[in-house]
């Protein structure tokens, strides 16, 4: 995470960590398996 902290603003690093923590909590509390949904391609 230190490499990310060097490249990105602190608030963005905290936001990413928060998102990952919420995803982990949702998976652990639901008891279901995590299903990755691929990103939609950007419109050109």
N, C-alpha and C positions, 0 to 999 in steps of 0.2 A: 504494500500500500504506500510505502514511502516514495517509490518512483512516481506513482500517480499524484501524490501530494506535491511533488516537485514540478509536475507539468501542469496541473489543474488548480484552479482557485480552491481555497479551503472549503467554501460552502458547497461546491460541486462534489468534492470528495465525501463530505458528510452526507449529502443527498444520496449518493450512490451506495454508501454503507447502510444508510437507513432503508433504502429500497431492498437491498439484499437481506437485511435483517427481517423486514416484513414478509418477504417471500419465504424465508426459512421458517418463520413462526407460522405462517399459513399452512405450510406443508406439514409441520410437526403437529400442530393442533388439530388438523383435519384427519390425520391418519391415512391420507391418500397419497399415492405416488405422484411426484412432480412430473408434469407433462410439459416439455418445452414447446412453445409455439414459435415457429420460425418468423423472423421479421418479414414484413411485407416489402417488396421492392419499392424503392423511391420512384415517384413519377418523374419522367424525364421532360 
